[in-house]
Amino acid sequence: GGDRAFGGFRSLKIDKGLLIVEEYSPGENGGACCPEFILTKRYKLIRSRLVQTGAVTKRDVLPKQRITFARGANSKTITLRIPAGESIGLVLGARRGQKLIVSTDPRFAEVWLNNDAEIKKLESGFEAILSNSGDQVVEVQNITKAFRVITVKVRID
């Protein structure tokens, strides 16, 4: 089992008489370091044997949501609904050399940039001078043990 790609366990729980197993799965690039998907399998106990029931479902480890700014605007405030311990990736286009500023409530979330940049950590987020043009991925993680509605402010200068 373990906790990584190639079948590592994410969670195990019993719900309404079913054993629900979530395991990590690598993407096209493989690699045990970085699972890209979560596979969910359900099992039922039949005559003292666990039997898989229903289809296996697959979802992204990091679901992504694209951000676009209104014409002439350089900032946007987004409200995200994130389960406990989960993350959402915010994808936005930007150019090399631009400053990306992201902030949120530090009691509920952590944010970081999944791209190369010169980053300065702030109490409620970060500032980054972008090293590359193109899509930037900001990961927002709910660090609490409860479902949260998290407000994120994104600005590009």
N, C-alpha and C positions, 0 to 999 in steps of 0.2 A: 503494500500500500504506500506508505509514506505520505508526503504532502506536496509533491511536485507533479510535473507532467508525466505522461505515460502511465496513467492509472492511479496517481496519488489521490488520496481521499481529501475532499474539501469538507464534507459533512456526512453524518449518518443520523437519521432520526426515524422514529416510528410515528405514523400519523394514520388514524382510522384503520388500524390493523395492517398497514403496509409498511415495510422497511423501505425508506427512501435514501438512496445512496447518491451523493454528488461526488464526482471525481474529475480531476483535471485531465485535460487532453491537449497535446501539443498542436500547434498550427502546422502550416505547410513546411515551415523551416525546421520542425522537430525541436529537439533540444529539451533536456530536462529542466533547464533553468527557467523557462518562460512559457508557462501554459497560456494558451489563447482562448480555450473553450472550457466550459463546464458541461459535462454529460450527466444527466439525471436518469437513474434507473430505479424502477419500483419492483419490489419483491413481495410475494404473498406466501404465507406458510400453508402448505397443503400436505396433509399426512406426514408431518414432521420433516418436510423438505421445503427449502426456499425455492420458489419458482418465479422467474422474472415474468412480470405482467405489463402489458401496454408497451408502447413505443418508447425508445430512448429519445430524450429531448436534448437539444444542444443549444447553448447560449454563450455569448461572448463573456469572458472574464471581465473585460472592460467595455461595457456598452458605450457607444459614442453618440454625441449629439452635436450637430454643426451649428455654429453661431454666425449670424450675419448681422451687420450693423445697418441701421437706417441710413439712407442717403445723407451724406454730410456729417454723420455722427462718428465719433471715435470711441464711444463707450456703450456698454449695455449691461443691464442688471438682469440676471436670470434666476428663476426659482426652480430648484431641483428637488425631487422627492427621492430620497436615497435610503434603502433599508440599512439596518445596523451593520457596520463593518464593511459595507459595499462601497464601490466607487463608480463614478461616471466620468467619461472622457469628453471634454469640450474641445471641438475641433474648429479652428479659425485660421483663415489665410492671413499672412503678414509678410513683410519684406525684411531682408537682412538689414540690421542696424536700427530697426524700430525698437522702441521700448514697449514692453508688454507688462502691464500692472494688473495683478489679480488679487482680490481680497474677498474674505468671507469671515464669518464669525468663528474665531479660533476655539471656542468652547465645543463646537460641534463638528468641525471639519478641518482637514489639512488639504493643502493644494500644492501641486508641484508641476513643473514643466517636463514633459517626456521628450524634449528635443534639446539639442546642444545650444547653450547660451551662457552669457555672463550673468549669473543670478545673485541677487541680493535678497536674503530672507527678511521679511517684515513680520511684525507681530501677528498680523492678520492675513498673511499671504506672501507674495514675492513681487519683485521687479526684475525684469530680465531684458538685457540687450540681446536681440536675436542674432544668431550666427548664420542662419540660412533663411532664404525666402521659401515660401510655400506653406503647407499646412503645419500648424503648431497644435500639439495635443496637451491640454491642461487636464490633469487628473484631480478630481475632487473626491475625497474619501470621507465618509461619515465615520468619525472615530468614536461614536457613542455606542451603547448597547441597545439603542432603540431606533425605530424608524424616525427620520427627521426630514423636515422641509428646510432646505438650506439655500440661502440667498448668496449669489456670487456676483461680484462686480468685476467686469473685464474692461480694460482700457488699453488702447494702442496709441502711442504718440510717435 
